[in-house]
Amino acid sequence: MASDLITRFDGMVDELRRDPEIDVLHYLVRPPNPSEIAEVERALGYPLGAAITEFYEACGGIQLLWIRKTHEEYEERARLVREEVERSGGSFDEGWFYGGNNGDAMHPDGVILIPSIKRAFLDESFNNNSGSGVVGMLEAYKAALADPEAVIYRGFEMFYPTVNVAFALNGQPDPVLSAAYDRYEYDDSALIHFREYLELLLVSRGDAKRAFGFLLDSDRVGKVITHEDVGHWAPNE
């Protein structure tokens, strides 16, 4: 159940906080807003499926930012993150982090910024997927799933300002997420369903480099990543 998933996120963050080498800069589980689920599904014209709706019934999004104390810019980046959290009233602005060079300037080692369901699917200003990188993600999706009707709808999350994770919608529940790094070939995309994506975040503890390295491992590009793939992955790979 999704509530158990939130408990696992809490436990993962507790482990990070007990690690003397890690500074957890910000952790927030937003309260759920079930009316937004219905609003999004009405706008799309079809249900998003159990994995997505159960998650958003349990919370309104998750934010986690942490950094290793051995990071060469630890003090400066920790200060920037905490100042922005305070400025935003305790709920980090994902759009600000992903916009321009803000994320580059303050990017810590671990990042999970799952937006509200309404922001992810209906906010036209958030991670608007109009660039060539998203076109490549869409083509990779169509090739992998032989689905000519799929459309990349909107960016869902970004490990860095240059990394895209976006839902590819085809009018069916449980849409797949496509991930690509737009400094390389745009068709080097991995595909992962939402539940497995959450598992990946838990296993990696939000370590951006490790999680994205897993997604774009050469053995996984162009394939749908399974629960077993994530379960068997060692986070130090």
Secondary structure, DSSP 4 states (H G I P E B T S, - for coil): -HHHHHHHHHHHHHHHHH-TTEEEEEEEEPPP-HHHHHHHHHHHTS---HHHHHHHHH-S-EEEEEEETTSTTHHHHHHHHHHHHHHTTTS--HHHHHSTTHHHHH--SEEEEE--HHHHHH-TTSS---SHHHHHHHHHHHHHHT-TT-EEEEEEE-SSTTEEEEEEE-SSSSPEEEEEETTS-TT--EEEEHHHHHHHHHHHTTBHHHHHHHHT-TTTTTSEEPHHHHHH--TT-
